Amino acid sequence: MSHTGRGAESDKRTLRREFLAVRNALTVDDVREAAHALARRALELPELTGARTVAAYVSVGTEPGTPPLLDALRARGVRVLLPALLPDNDLDWGAYTKEGSLARVQHSGRMALFEPAGERLGPDAVTEADVVLLPGLAVDARGMRLGRGGGSYDRVLARLEAADAHPALVVLLYDTEVVERVPEEAHDRPVQAVVTPSGVRRFA
């Protein structure tokens, strides 16, 4: 029986605190090593090998690191889209053109985010992606993802569905964040794969 409604939301809040506490104990070296391992694993994914456009994000703090992966994708000639947070928590998108093409943006009540400094392409730009790399805090054996709770990526997934776009959905996590089950709500959508520093796991 799946958790629904308010119970699931409070279960999610508790789990988020637990996963964040573990992340916050990681050292700069831990994060850097994991980021290079993640990039190596992710670049082996067939979905990324054939991708022309990838929607990704810039990791902050102790999140599983994305910079080595972003640079490797660009070096392959892939068009990389990065999100910019809008005031209503929706996401606009811009192209990652080179190192130094990111701006540090302080959003009220949140940590600073690194966002594309150039032209904004609009929230619908994500529908052009062959692969969407999603942030998260955990994923379970069914491919259900536990997000941070801001709702930004719920909107992205709803937008993809409305546009009848079917990119591969891939979440980037640490090994300890692949768990048996996370609480789900009606709007949650499973991902196709999770990449961790030790390997890739696919979901039916």
Disulfide bonds with the S-S distance in Angstrom:
none
